[in-house]
Amino acid sequence: MAKAGSSVPSAVVQRVARLREEIDAHNYRYYVLDTPSIPDAEYDRLFRELSRLEQDYPQLVTAESPTQRVGAVPLTAFEPVRHIVPMLSLDNAFSEEDVAAFDRRVRDRLNVDEEIEYSAEPKLDGVAVSIRYVNGLLTEGATRGDGFTGEDITQNLRTLAAVPLRLRGADLPEVIEARGEVYLSKEAFRALNQHALNSGTKEFVNPRNAAAGSLRQLDPKVTAARRLQVFFYGIGELRGWRMPGRHSEMLHALSQWGLRVNRLCEVVRGVGGCMAYYRRIAGLRSDLPFEIDGVVYKVDSLSRQEELGSVSRSPRWAIAHKFPAEEELTTVAAVDFQVGRTGAVTPVARLDPVFVGGVTISNATLHNMDEVARKDIRVGDTVVVRRAGDVIPEIVRVLPERRPADTRPVQLPPTCPVCGSEIRRAAGRAVSRCMGGLYCPAQRKQALKHFASRQALNIEGLGDRLVEQLVDRGLVQSPADLYQLTTADLAGLERMGEKSAAKLTKAIADSKNTTLARFLFGLGIPEVGEATARSLAEHFGDLATLQNTSPERLQDVPDIGPVVAAEIHAFFRQEHNREILRKLRRAGINYPRPQATVARSVGKSLTGKTFVITGKLENMTREQAKEHILERGGTVADAVSQKTSYLVCGLKPGSKRIKAEKHGVTVLDEDQFFHLLKATEDT
Ligand code: I6G
């Protein structure tokens, strides 16, 4: 029974120490060496005995006891942790040529001719973490964050059975920050999602998201239940220990201290050795218990690593060689037809869910009927699906030898599946359209979402769910009806309080003051994107003139050809569109004539330049920044790529800045951007 207050018999003290040593040793054999030495039942018996003794003698409990992995109370937030040695990220290679180019850069910089020795390791699809040990005891664990500052997830990392609370051995550093990748095994991921399915909660899209979500739990008990794993691959801060000469020796030291290192790590020579390793691991990939998305090559000599250094946020001495798109087999359960904003009727394959390219997919767009016919995709077919990186999944081909006997080619329905209107396909065009226009609820919903979107009338708070309700309840038929809605109408909708309804009414009213370009774009005229809407606004200056222009004259506008001109003309010829425009005008939509808004004229000197805007700008909104760029002939993209000319960087820029630096993209702060704009104004 409990003997908390009394002194502890020395036999108990010794037994507790012995049990901890034994349990730690079994954990080491199980997690690090992969050679379990006792049956699970025996391990459980030791663990229960230790727990019982600690319960009886709580004065013996220490933070490093194997029983103390879970126990902390839930947090309310994660604290920031500054990485003394930044956590870098890796450059990618996608082909043998890329690997050869990397190897050449390494040899050129080192000025050596002979083959380089590389430490080759599988690249886990997980979450990078850093775990700090002081005098062998775990003191702090953090996420990578932006590389300089992460989040303190110590409580959660302590719950991972493969993370030692105390390092093994005698030759320990005073301080060591071990860097590694936390992941979920394929099996644990499957079980987690099965559990989510059974309990009606949301499934995770892939093991990496599941691992990241599990690590960011405020309650460590939730993390503990997720069966997370870890592999260590490097060292950040290090004090009181001499680094060996080679990366591979450092990995060996990590595993000696009880830090789990992937057993597939190997030293290889030159590009040939790297490629042989790559092929071997690719061959093992589907049989491995964890997801990998490539392999990593690192110059094995640490003095050479030091000589090579880092560029921006990635080391010059390492590269991740990514696997190509993954392909899987699945079956087509059905082909449905979706109706888009402009009435385009798109066939969509419903698939038996399949895990491919890192996510579970159950739908694939078939684009149009030509594509369906070309690939001859039928319901019941076994198909190869492919998902490359973040690209939309696609059906690559059908396996005809697996086709069931009774399949028939997919037919375009004669009428719209949503509103029953006729579906027509214009001669020579691949798309088929529902002729219902705004009579069709599907088109109406999409049109309203588009009209309210940030780039169009920018009605804050009018999200997709609200639009669905407004249309389903018959409150709104066209964009013009939005301006007739009262606060009382809106307050009657699901999840709408009096206050939000009043806020939305105001946002709708405010949206009446707009620009002609935004208004034209918001109308959703087929083929008229933001840039074309802007050109039209600049050319015509008002709607009345544009509405009554012939297709020939429309082609006087830069970049407008016969197809776009015909679409614009047809849009304005439709009586129901003209009626909506009249109503919108009566509702009070107004815009200054474009010439009048531009107090100064600007040249098109940013033509051909692509900008990305990130972070919070202090002196203008992102939308205003975008307008300035477009006005000068530039384009604005969402993501940084090699094609980006400038990244405009406000406060708290996040990962785009890192990516820009990696691609050598010029980064402008708000001041520099302002000067660039000034310099491109005509005087
Ligand atoms: O994110 C990473 C995954 C795996 C890495 C890494 C790694 O080695 C197997 N190595 C380094 C040096 C870095 N990130 C920066």
Residues whose N, C-alpha, C, O or C-beta is under 5 A from the ligand:
A	BS01	I6G	L88 S89 L90 E121 P122 A128 Y233 V296 A318
